[in-house]
Amino acid sequence: QTPPHHTHLPSLHCFQVHDCFCFKLFQNMSASKLPEAMEENLDKIDSALDNLETALEPILATPWDTLNACLEPVQRAKLNLMIAYTIDSLFFLYLKTQGIATEEHQVNEELARVKSYMSKLKDATAAQENEKSKLKLNKDAAARFIKAGLSGNDEAGEKRKRENDEDKEAKDQKDKKGKDQSVKSAKKSKKS
């Protein structure tokens, strides 16, 4: 028995979310007309499942080993948590559609466990980003210190050059003055 008003149910290898939910949802319904509000809600569920199936298609089309091999450890952890949360959420929704009380069902514990791991991962990545940010700030500060030090060296070098130039000029003037006095002394001695 296929669900009403479904002409195309796309198939995903190994995980047919849409087919499973729609079939289970409609198999227990009688042939009588559903209330309009319920039909609208079922259409929303159907649309949400189509969107979910589309979103999961690239992940499910890639072999798990290949998918994990190309991810960094943090990305791999996020993917695993997302998959676990998606599966638990879909199972929770399935239980709801079957009229099974979910308040004390074990799926709630599993959802809480996955959420706690998501929170831990979020905190860990935030701390890691904070450390990266501090390192960048330290790197920027170090660059500023180095630049200031180098420009200070340039200024000190300029100052030494000016002092050397002044010393040389003073020496040249002294030498010139000494030569002038030598010339004057020589002229005086020639005159005498």
GUVO-815466 format. One record per residue (C-alpha): residue in one letter; x, y, z. Coordinates in Angstrom, 3 decimals, always signed. Layout:
BEGIN
 type     east    north       up
    a        X        Y        Z
...
END
This chain:
BEGIN
 type     east    north       up
    q   +0.000   +0.000   +0.000
    t   +1.507   +3.331   -1.068
    p   +0.702   +6.616   +0.604
    p   -1.935   +8.758   -1.149
    h   -0.886  +11.714   -3.365
    h   +2.707  +10.457   -3.684
    t   +3.730   +9.710   -7.234
    h   +7.470   +9.932   -6.736
    l   +9.305   +8.811   -3.633
    p  +13.032   +9.243   -4.235
    s  +15.167   +6.444   -2.950
    l  +18.366   +6.972   -1.019
    h  +20.765   +4.094   -0.688
    c  +20.490   +2.526   +2.797
    f  +18.309   +5.263   +4.348
    q  +14.826   +5.969   +3.039
    v  +13.500   +8.524   +5.488
    h  +10.593   +9.711   +3.412
    d   +9.327   +6.265   +2.414
    c   +9.503   +4.888   +5.938
    f   +7.638   +7.768   +7.592
    c   +4.998   +8.259   +4.957
    f   +4.223   +4.570   +4.648
    k   +3.941   +4.059   +8.423
    l   +1.949   +7.245   +8.771
    f   -0.635   +6.325   +6.164
    q   -0.859   +2.568   +6.718
    n   -2.812   +2.993   +9.959
    m   -5.246   +5.547   +8.556
    s   -8.658   +4.598   +7.372
    a   -9.940   +5.454   +3.940
    s  -12.072   +8.228   +5.418
    k  -11.304  +11.865   +4.720
    l   -8.856  +13.469   +7.132
    p   -9.623  +16.814   +8.757
    e   -8.184  +19.714   +6.767
    a   -5.854  +20.829   +9.582
    m   -4.398  +17.324   +9.789
    e   -3.894  +17.178   +6.028
    e   -2.077  +20.534   +6.167
    n   +0.176  +19.258   +8.943
    l   +0.843  +16.056   +6.998
    d   +1.752  +18.117   +3.943
    k   +4.182  +20.140   +6.095
    i   +5.725  +16.915   +7.404
    d   +5.945  +15.583   +3.861
    s   +7.661  +18.782   +2.696
    a  +10.062  +18.764   +5.663
    l  +10.969  +15.131   +4.952
    d  +11.589  +15.969   +1.294
    n  +13.934  +18.781   +2.393
    l  +15.682  +16.485   +4.854
    e  +16.113  +13.810   +2.229
    t  +17.591  +16.359   -0.187
    a  +19.963  +17.638   +2.506
    l  +21.096  +14.121   +3.450
    e  +21.497  +12.879   -0.119
    p  +25.134  +14.026   -0.614
    i  +26.147  +12.523   +2.720
    l  +24.387   +9.243   +2.078
    a  +25.697   +8.985   -1.486
    t  +29.307   +9.051   -0.250
    p  +30.836   +5.940   +1.344
    w  +31.270   +6.480   +5.081
    d  +35.021   +5.745   +5.050
    t  +35.580   +8.232   +2.220
    l  +33.510  +10.864   +3.983
    n  +35.400  +10.447   +7.266
    a  +38.805  +10.350   +5.575
    c  +38.410  +13.828   +4.082
    l  +37.314  +15.510   +7.324
    e  +39.329  +17.042  +10.137
    p  +38.689  +15.518  +13.595
    v  +36.398  +18.348  +14.719
    q  +34.410  +18.171  +11.471
    r  +34.195  +14.393  +11.823
    a  +32.847  +14.759  +15.368
    k  +30.275  +17.310  +14.169
    l  +29.179  +14.980  +11.364
    n  +28.821  +12.007  +13.710
    l  +26.815  +14.077  +16.183
    m  +24.612  +15.460  +13.412
    i  +23.898  +11.954  +12.102
    a  +23.150  +10.642  +15.610
    y  +20.862  +13.586  +16.360
    t  +19.064  +13.254  +13.025
    i  +18.444   +9.538  +13.504
    d  +17.270   +9.996  +17.105
    s  +14.999  +12.897  +16.090
    l  +13.498  +10.902  +13.230
    f  +12.873   +7.967  +15.556
    f  +11.251  +10.355  +18.048
    l   +8.987  +11.682  +15.274
    y   +8.190   +8.143  +14.173
    l   +7.096   +7.262  +17.710
    k   +4.902  +10.369  +17.795
    t   +3.243   +9.469  +14.480
    q   +2.486   +6.006  +15.848
    g   +0.816   +7.459  +18.928
    i   +3.477   +6.093  +21.256
    a   +4.119   +8.170  +24.378
    t   +7.596   +9.640  +24.123
    e   +7.787  +11.408  +27.487
    e   +9.465   +8.482  +29.242
    h  +10.851   +6.721  +26.203
    q  +14.574   +5.940  +26.054
    v  +14.919   +8.051  +22.893
    n  +14.696  +11.168  +25.093
    e  +17.764  +10.049  +27.051
    e  +19.598   +9.425  +23.804
    l  +18.635  +12.864  +22.455
    a  +19.810  +14.474  +25.720
    r  +23.096  +12.546  +25.544
    v  +23.749  +13.659  +21.954
    k  +22.829  +17.259  +22.850
    s  +25.305  +17.190  +25.747
    y  +28.063  +16.012  +23.384
    m  +27.098  +18.763  +20.932
    s  +27.424  +21.292  +23.749
    k  +30.822  +19.884  +24.792
    l  +32.062  +20.032  +21.204
    k  +30.788  +23.591  +20.840
    d  +32.587  +24.616  +24.054
    a  +35.791  +22.877  +22.953
    t  +35.777  +24.519  +19.521
    a  +34.980  +27.907  +21.095
    a  +37.950  +27.498  +23.455
    q  +40.141  +26.484  +20.509
    e  +39.009  +29.533  +18.517
    n  +39.674  +31.715  +21.568
    e  +43.231  +30.342  +21.773
    k  +43.744  +30.993  +18.049
    s  +42.465  +34.529  +18.553
    k  +44.890  +35.075  +21.458
    l  +47.762  +33.736  +19.377
    k  +46.829  +36.099  +16.568
    l  +46.661  +39.011  +19.004
    n  +50.043  +38.020  +20.431
    k  +51.452  +37.736  +16.916
    d  +50.112  +41.189  +16.051
    a  +51.504  +42.623  +19.304
    a  +54.898  +41.034  +18.632
    a  +54.904  +42.527  +15.143
    r  +54.171  +45.962  +16.627
    f  +56.990  +45.595  +19.188
    i  +59.448  +44.510  +16.529
    k  +58.454  +47.350  +14.250
    a  +58.758  +49.854  +17.095
    g  +62.127  +48.387  +18.051
    l  +63.374  +48.541  +14.503
    s  +62.183  +52.078  +14.039
    g  +63.848  +52.876  +17.389
    n  +67.049  +51.369  +16.021
    d  +66.663  +53.492  +12.930
    e  +66.246  +56.564  +15.116
    a  +69.245  +55.571  +17.251
    g  +71.247  +54.965  +14.076
    e  +70.232  +58.362  +12.752
    k  +71.225  +59.949  +16.066
    r  +74.640  +58.221  +16.021
    k  +75.157  +59.338  +12.420
    r  +74.293  +62.939  +13.328
    e  +76.656  +62.789  +16.318
    n  +79.415  +61.308  +14.152
    d  +78.792  +63.964  +11.524
    e  +78.881  +66.670  +14.204
    d  +82.065  +65.179  +15.688
    k  +83.642  +65.018  +12.245
    e  +82.569  +68.570  +11.524
    a  +83.968  +69.738  +14.872
    k  +87.211  +67.858  +14.183
    d  +87.364  +69.311  +10.679
    q  +86.844  +72.787  +12.113
    k  +89.484  +72.134  +14.756
    d  +91.865  +70.822  +12.109
    k  +91.083  +73.820   +9.925
    k  +91.592  +76.144  +12.865
    g  +94.861  +74.352  +13.684
    k  +95.966  +74.675  +10.053
    d  +94.986  +78.313  +10.024
    q  +97.046  +78.909  +13.154
    s  +99.923  +76.913  +11.671
    v  +99.726  +79.010   +8.534
    k  +99.588  +82.208  +10.618
    s +102.557  +81.008  +12.725
    a +104.456  +80.140   +9.587
    k +103.695  +83.552   +8.117
    k +104.773  +85.213  +11.358
    s +108.003  +83.277  +11.430
    k +108.655  +84.183   +7.797
    k +108.097  +87.815   +8.582
    s +110.480  +87.722  +11.474
END
